Amino acid sequence: MKVSNLFILLLALILPLSLFSQSDHDRLITSLIGETPIEEDLQELCDQIGGRVTGTKANEQAVQWGHQKFKDAGVNAQLESFDMPSRWIADGTHLEISNKSGNSWTPLAVSKYKSKPGNYSGKLVFTEELTEEYFQALATSIQDNFIIVSTELCLDIDGLFAEYVHAKKVEDLANKYKAAGIIFMASRPAKLLYRFISSTGDEESIPQIVMAREDAKRCIRLLKTGENLGIQLEVKAETGDSFQSHNVIAEILGKKYPDEIIIIGAHLDSWALGTGANDNGCNFSMMIDIARQMKTLNIQADRTIRFALWNGEEQGYFGSEAYTKDHLKELDQHKLAISIDIGSGPILGYFTNGRKELIPLLDQLLTKVEGLGPFHNIDAAIVGTDNFDFMLQGIPNLVARHKPDLYGLNYHASSDTYDKVNLTALKINSAIVASTILQYANLPKEEIDQFKRQSREEVEEIISNQNLEFIMKMFAVWQPWVEGKRGLQLTKKALQN
């Protein structure tokens, strides 16, 4: 990558002393905004390895690729194995719709994660409302048949989470009224298809299909005129029991408090309709680039900075969950966990996940790169990425807050490819994130010790105050928390009750 004169001017405005100062912070920011291999790394990851579903050959190639990149940079790195609870790898979805006249057509469609493989048939029933009364009135028609539901267009992050909420409501009603399966109208235009998990998580699900928006609209128009539509569905997927996967964990040892850890991570896995560029290859590459530049510049913070490439995130953030269990004895020494997982749009600040006491500190730290802002930190809890199990363990945690750019539209879709990445913002984001972790890792002991690890009761208060129960159910992580199988353990008294 060639650094333009505009970039050099920008750098001079942001860090007016960087070309003369010898501070580690300024040298690191200058280096990251300058010429680094991050673009070449990302292109190699997306175009040569491609989509990286956990359990596939491509995923294991990405693990080895990331591990080797750290090693080539001289950064100490290792693979940490963990068990994925089961295997489900899509192998094709074939859908045929027929009408009473004997005409048939094949809409574009994909199955959602953990849809049970097999051949299915039945009638198609349009469920216009998502209420108990409406489903009860249609109970006879719904049972053993496929319901089809419309969706709003998803063009941003808000639309994305609205779709998850909508899907959870549909799934609950469909299961209660014994539907044979669900057809979701795709929330993206131009026959764009995508995949994500259902609210049953890793458990087997009735077939849940995303049908191209235009094809679903055709079906709904016909059903509204009184047409009877039949459905023939074949779901193909490679399935199996638990299997071993790997995280990549690299670190640069702290020089003053080496046992105290700042961990920053991005997940390396993706779905395979696209090549996992914005979700999350760009930030996977960022982890490597920051570590590489720190090593090149011989920058060593007071505390250990640990870089994680998480696996199994898309199916339920199993890699980061496994890390918190495998490193349970040293979690008290984890002073901060950061997750970068909302694409390549410009970073606008951080979500503090119920730890609002972090906001004044972040406001202060971000003044070092204020020319790359403006920034606004928000105390909202994010459920759905690799900060989650650190939050459940009471560890201060952040999620980078990005301008959505094209993230929502291309989320988990066949269009999530290298050409959609905002490469300029990715470089700047690397500098913002590096500035944050380096400053945090160098905080005086009395300052960093203010942000203590919380108790289970304190985490429960965050969950209550942030109204997370429905969202946790939506991502199938509520019950493991309630039962004490995920996060901080239940006390003996709670177990007795």
C-alpha atoms as one frame of an Amber mdcrd trajectory, in Angstrom:
protein
   0.000   0.000   0.000   1.310   3.439  -0.930   0.782   6.272   1.521  -0.645
   9.333  -0.197   0.355  12.914   0.528  -3.147  13.382   1.936  -2.503  10.606
   4.418   0.772  12.189   5.493  -1.014  15.544   5.938  -3.739  13.827   7.968
  -1.117  12.200  10.125   0.612  15.503  10.711  -2.672  17.082  11.827  -3.510
  14.202  14.165  -0.084  13.728  15.657   1.753  16.996  15.221   4.752  15.760
  17.162   4.773  12.197  15.856   7.563  12.744  13.384   9.782  14.183  16.114
   8.564  12.478  19.278  10.005   9.147  20.352   6.977   8.037  22.353   5.893
   4.456  21.712   2.311   5.589  21.212   3.107   8.075  18.453   5.513   5.705
  16.702   2.866   2.963  16.690   0.102   5.202  15.339   2.421   6.614  12.664
   3.392   3.106  11.633  -0.159   1.757  11.432  -1.473   4.670   9.375   1.540
   4.341   7.114   2.439   1.480   4.803   1.713  -1.983   6.265   0.664  -5.323
   4.711  -2.885  -5.249   6.163  -4.590  -4.859   2.769  -2.532  -7.614   1.197
  -3.239  -9.879   4.186  -6.970  -9.281   3.934  -7.045  -9.908   0.205  -5.112
 -13.148   0.654  -7.458 -14.286   3.421 -10.626 -13.483   1.461  -9.621 -14.459
  -2.053  -7.388 -17.464  -1.428  -8.970 -19.016   1.675 -12.483 -17.571   1.366
 -15.438 -18.393   3.614 -14.341 -20.015   6.868 -17.132 -22.013   8.497 -15.866
 -23.659  11.679 -15.215 -27.330  10.963 -14.256 -26.882   7.308 -10.873 -27.236
   5.629 -10.903 -23.500   4.860 -11.402 -22.697   8.540  -8.409 -24.805   9.564
  -6.373 -23.166   6.801  -7.305 -19.769   8.257  -6.196 -20.932  11.712  -2.799
 -21.999  10.373  -2.563 -18.853   8.239  -3.199 -16.559  11.202  -0.802 -18.508
  13.413   1.935 -18.293  10.771   1.388 -14.549  10.272   2.039 -13.947  13.977
   5.115 -16.172  13.894   6.477 -14.446  10.793   6.145 -11.150  12.678   8.162
 -12.569  15.570   5.152 -12.574  17.902   4.803 -15.489  20.300   1.667 -17.405
  19.284   0.027 -20.739  19.907  -3.062 -22.716  18.981  -5.527 -23.455  21.767
  -7.935 -26.293  21.077 -11.547 -26.467  22.206 -14.570 -28.615  21.477 -17.316
 -27.419  19.176 -20.549 -29.102  20.335 -21.580 -30.367  16.885 -20.940 -30.066
  13.177 -23.341 -28.520  10.632 -21.971 -27.479   7.257 -24.411 -26.507   4.525
 -24.302 -28.585   1.364 -27.182 -27.069  -0.592 -30.857 -26.177  -0.360 -33.351
 -27.001  -3.084 -36.836 -25.537  -2.912 -39.712 -26.075  -5.338 -43.060 -24.284
  -5.195 -46.090 -25.575  -7.117 -49.611 -24.222  -7.624 -52.967 -25.906  -8.221
 -52.564 -25.564 -11.981 -49.533 -27.831 -11.869 -47.000 -25.101 -12.549 -43.853
 -25.097 -10.447 -40.745 -22.962  -9.963 -37.550 -23.041  -7.915 -36.948 -19.940
  -5.772 -33.454 -19.073  -4.595 -33.060 -20.122  -0.960 -30.593 -21.130   1.738
 -31.147 -22.969   5.001 -30.327 -21.435   8.359 -27.779 -23.027  10.686 -28.822
 -26.370  12.249 -31.861 -26.878  10.030 -32.317 -30.636  10.054 -31.214 -32.223
   6.754 -33.863 -34.135   4.855 -36.724 -33.970   2.382 -39.895 -32.123   3.332
 -43.235 -31.318   1.767 -46.431 -29.522   2.715 -48.540 -26.487   2.034 -47.319
 -22.919   2.241 -49.237 -20.710   4.714 -48.756 -16.935   4.881 -48.760 -15.647
   8.457 -49.422 -11.954   8.157 -49.384 -11.199  11.900 -47.107 -12.386  14.690
 -49.612 -12.609  17.517 -50.812 -15.481  19.633 -54.416 -14.849  18.578 -53.577
 -14.880  14.869 -51.591 -18.134  15.061 -54.261 -19.731  17.214 -56.897 -18.904
  14.575 -54.712 -20.524  11.895 -53.570 -23.419  14.088 -55.062 -26.163  11.906
 -53.569 -24.702   8.726 -50.150 -24.136  10.300 -49.656 -27.569  11.848 -47.396
 -29.788   9.712 -47.118 -27.107   7.024 -44.614 -24.371   6.203 -45.291 -20.795
   7.217 -43.919 -17.923   5.161 -43.348 -14.513   6.757 -42.490 -11.110   5.302
 -39.634  -8.962   6.624 -38.622  -5.316   6.555 -35.624  -4.320   4.464 -32.365
  -4.508   6.428 -30.009  -1.715   5.415 -28.145  -1.005   8.671 -27.279  -2.358
  12.126 -30.651  -1.404  13.605 -32.373  -3.344  10.843 -30.126  -6.307  11.504
 -31.023  -6.585  15.174 -34.687  -5.949  14.372 -34.500  -8.976  12.072 -33.088
 -11.153  14.861 -35.923 -10.047  17.164 -38.507 -10.708  14.436 -37.042 -14.168
  13.760 -37.167 -15.106  17.450 -40.881 -14.241  17.632 -41.592 -16.254  14.471
 -39.639 -19.269  15.741 -41.445 -19.319  19.095 -44.876 -19.228  17.447 -43.951
 -21.706  14.704 -42.691 -24.236  17.237 -45.678 -23.771  19.542 -48.164 -24.363
  16.714 -46.151 -27.275  15.270 -45.257 -25.836  11.877 -43.176 -28.161   9.705
 -40.807 -25.309   8.894 -40.371 -21.574   8.339 -39.725 -19.617   5.157 -38.310
 -16.160   5.909 -38.494 -13.531   3.179 -34.924 -12.281   2.762 -34.485  -8.814
   4.205 -32.042  -7.826   1.450 -32.963  -6.805  -2.137 -31.774  -8.102  -5.519
 -32.079 -11.789  -4.544 -29.258 -11.439  -2.013 -29.069 -14.425   0.345 -27.457
 -14.789   3.753 -27.325 -17.153   6.715 -27.376 -16.900  10.509 -28.279 -19.028
  13.495 -31.727 -19.570  14.915 -32.686 -18.890  18.529 -32.287 -22.613  19.220
 -28.548 -22.088  18.839 -26.658 -25.344  18.479 -29.770 -27.482  18.982 -31.414
 -29.093  15.981 -34.097 -26.906  14.443 -37.097 -27.397  12.208 -36.090 -26.332
   8.691 -35.681 -22.572   8.570 -35.164 -21.164   5.112 -34.235 -17.721   3.831
 -35.900 -17.233   0.432 -34.874 -14.516  -2.020 -36.985 -11.451  -1.316 -38.465
 -11.210  -4.788 -39.359 -14.920  -4.841 -40.982 -14.715  -1.400 -43.034 -11.704
  -2.492 -44.318 -13.697  -5.451 -45.436 -16.518  -3.146 -47.134 -14.105  -0.751
 -48.961 -12.291  -3.554 -50.339 -15.608  -4.795 -51.352 -16.762  -1.325 -53.176
 -13.484  -0.740 -55.316 -14.139  -3.827 -56.374 -17.496  -2.398 -53.956 -19.618
  -4.421 -52.898 -22.924  -2.862 -49.136 -23.406  -2.968 -47.287 -26.608  -2.202
 -43.671 -26.866  -1.183 -41.011 -29.502  -1.783 -37.818 -28.885   0.170 -34.485
 -30.643   0.346 -31.956 -29.537   2.959 -28.456 -30.921   2.567 -25.842 -30.496
   5.285 -22.862 -32.349   6.666 -23.660 -33.075  10.286 -21.848 -34.774  13.121
 -21.026 -34.861  16.790 -18.568 -32.653  18.652 -15.189 -31.946  17.083 -12.005
 -30.105  17.939 -11.372 -26.595  16.700  -8.766 -23.948  17.532  -8.305 -20.344
  18.594  -5.056 -18.548  17.800  -3.638 -16.757  20.843  -0.618 -14.470  20.512
   0.941 -12.130  23.038   3.535  -9.479  23.653   4.656  -9.847  27.232   4.349
  -6.868  29.572   7.555  -5.413  30.948   6.254  -4.214  34.337   3.174  -6.340
  35.132   3.527  -9.361  32.822   0.863 -11.353  34.691  -1.780  -8.701  34.025
  -3.487  -9.106  30.663  -5.250  -6.866  28.161  -6.906  -9.164  25.617  -8.126
  -7.957  22.261  -9.745 -10.234  19.725 -11.595 -10.666  16.460 -13.188 -13.861
  15.220 -11.540 -15.682  12.331 -14.505 -17.829  11.264 -17.247 -16.737   8.892
 -20.169 -18.080   6.925 -19.360 -19.261   3.415 -21.855 -17.591   1.083 -19.344
 -14.743   0.738 -15.701 -14.593   1.794 -16.122 -13.119   5.273 -14.497  -9.785
   4.466 -16.341  -7.336   6.740 -17.451 -10.127   9.057 -14.802 -10.440  10.190
 -11.739 -10.781   8.001 -10.909  -7.073   8.123 -10.591  -7.121  11.918  -8.914
 -10.538  11.939  -6.239  -8.872   9.768  -6.188  -5.870  12.105  -5.114  -8.030
  15.068  -2.152  -9.319  13.095  -1.186  -5.859  11.841  -1.186  -4.241  15.290
   0.885  -7.066  16.795   3.302  -6.985  13.855   3.881  -3.236  14.093   4.390
  -3.408  17.861   6.980  -6.126  17.373   8.680  -4.308  14.486   8.961  -1.160
  16.592  10.005  -3.142  19.674   7.103  -1.692  21.668   6.429  -3.453  24.952
   3.632  -2.188  27.193   3.641  -2.367  30.982   1.062  -5.160  30.847   0.816
  -8.167  28.555  -1.219  -7.536  25.436  -2.821 -10.737  24.206  -4.216 -10.986
  20.670  -6.959 -13.544  20.041  -8.279 -14.895  16.769 -11.488 -16.511  17.983
 -13.117 -19.474  16.288 -16.687 -20.785  16.397 -18.095 -17.284  16.904 -20.841
 -17.519  14.320 -22.379 -20.619  15.903 -22.425 -19.174  19.423 -18.985 -17.673
  20.284 -17.749 -21.066  21.450 -14.052 -20.234  21.047 -14.092 -17.248  23.395
 -16.326 -19.124  25.832 -13.793 -21.979  25.876 -10.976 -19.499  26.506 -12.675
 -18.131  29.627 -13.046 -21.681  30.944  -9.518 -22.798  30.046  -7.992 -19.640
  31.562 -10.320 -19.517  34.555  -7.490 -19.342  37.094  -6.009 -16.205  35.519
  -9.231 -14.316  34.749  -8.707 -12.106  37.806  -5.616 -10.842  36.004  -7.526
  -9.951  32.829  -7.866  -6.186  33.140  -9.777  -5.578  29.905 -11.240  -7.557
  26.999 -12.003  -5.890  23.659 -13.869  -7.335  20.685 -13.678  -5.859  17.184
 -16.533  -7.266  15.086 -18.719  -4.704  13.308 -17.007  -4.423   9.946 -14.715
  -1.767   8.503 -16.755   1.400   8.934 -15.016   4.202  10.873 -14.845   3.575
  14.622 -17.043   6.049  16.501 -16.112   4.959  20.033 -16.857   1.914  22.167
 -19.773   0.097  23.757 -18.954  -0.411  27.450 -21.379  -3.284  28.138 -22.794
  -2.126  31.446 -19.462  -0.766  32.712 -20.327   2.938  32.441 -17.457   3.755
  34.806 -15.149   3.144  31.808 -16.568   6.033  29.781 -14.610   8.925  31.406
 -11.383   6.963  30.989 -12.130   6.147  27.339 -12.994   9.780  26.682  -9.558
  10.658  28.041  -7.680   7.938  26.120  -9.302   8.838  22.821  -8.095  12.437
  23.020  -4.738  11.049  21.857  -6.312  10.322  18.463  -9.099  12.894  18.511
  -8.270  13.926  14.952  -9.525  10.516  13.842 -12.897  11.089  15.537 -15.200
  12.443  16.715 -15.878   9.724  19.290 -18.815   8.983  21.530 -18.747   6.054
  23.952 -22.045   4.386  24.846 -22.922   2.238  27.836 -24.908  -0.426  25.993
 -24.390  -4.168  26.379 -23.668  -6.162  23.227 -24.814  -9.786  23.073 -23.718
 -11.601  19.953 -19.934 -11.529  19.762 -16.787 -12.474  21.650 -16.946  -9.900
  24.441 -19.966 -11.752  25.827 -18.310 -14.441  27.953 -15.892 -11.895  29.398
 -18.911  -9.817  30.404 -20.464 -12.915  32.021 -17.184 -13.434  33.855 -17.316
  -9.897  35.267 -14.293  -8.641  33.322 -14.361  -5.051  32.011 -15.034  -5.370
  28.304 -15.521  -3.227  25.223 -16.875  -3.641  21.716 -15.705  -1.188  19.075
 -18.617   0.900  17.795 -18.423   1.431  14.026 -20.262   3.538  11.503 -22.353
   0.844   9.769 -21.323   1.681   6.192 -22.309  -1.416   4.167 -22.197  -3.819
   7.109 -25.940  -4.449   7.589 -26.718  -4.984   3.918 -23.866  -7.457   3.395
 -24.022  -9.152   6.801 -23.500 -12.938   6.438 -24.372 -12.560   2.756 -22.915
 -13.707  -0.536 -21.901 -10.058  -1.055 -19.556  -9.942   1.962 -16.435  -9.769
  -0.162 -13.108  -7.925  -0.209 -14.361  -5.120  -2.470 -16.904  -4.065   0.214
 -14.219  -3.261   2.807 -13.492   0.378   3.601  -9.711   0.022   3.430  -8.982
   3.626   4.411 -11.166   3.345   7.517  -9.607  -0.030   8.351  -6.169   1.573
   8.550  -7.462   4.396  10.722  -9.405   1.949  12.905  -6.203   0.003  13.499
  -4.589   3.155  14.833  -7.571   3.942  17.102  -7.659   0.436  18.551  -3.886
   0.277  18.995  -3.923   3.629  20.778  -6.616   2.386  23.157  -4.966  -0.899
  24.096  -1.479   0.546  24.456  -2.633   3.371  26.720  -4.831   1.056  28.772
  -1.990  -1.431  29.164   0.233   1.391  30.458  -2.199   2.791  33.048  -0.847
   3.287  36.580  -1.742   0.387  38.861  -3.942   2.473  41.141  -5.949   3.661
  38.131  -6.473   0.307  36.422  -7.355  -1.372  39.719 -10.465   0.823  39.957
 -12.039  -1.324  37.243 -12.430  -4.541  39.151 -13.788  -7.896  38.118 -17.457
  -8.066  39.073 -19.364 -10.705  41.009 -22.182 -12.786  39.547 -24.669 -10.571
  41.372 -23.192  -7.481  39.717 -23.339  -9.119  36.289 -26.968 -10.092  36.945
 -27.657  -6.432  37.694 -26.200  -5.435  34.299 -28.357  -8.061  32.579 -31.425
  -6.737  34.365 -30.669  -3.031  33.878 -29.881  -3.510  30.192 -32.935  -5.740
  29.604 -30.823  -8.513  28.101 -32.994 -11.542  28.846 -34.859 -11.542  25.521
 -31.674 -10.862  23.526 -29.831 -13.652  25.358 -32.717 -16.010  24.579 -32.568
 -14.808  20.979 -28.945 -15.980  20.790 -29.610 -19.171  22.828 -27.298 -18.135
  25.690 -29.845 -17.327  28.400 -30.393 -20.827  29.774 -26.671 -21.685  30.131
 -26.242 -18.470  32.160 -29.279 -19.141  34.360 -28.096 -22.689  35.018 -24.574
 -21.566  35.892 -23.036 -23.398  32.943 -21.762 -20.233  31.299 -20.089 -17.282
  32.969 -19.546 -16.837  36.695 -20.715 -19.874  38.615 -23.780 -19.924  40.812
 -23.106 -19.723  44.545 -23.902 -22.729  46.732 -26.819 -20.816  48.189 -28.265
 -20.170  44.726 -27.834 -23.824  43.797 -29.699 -24.871  46.942 -32.598 -22.572
  46.067
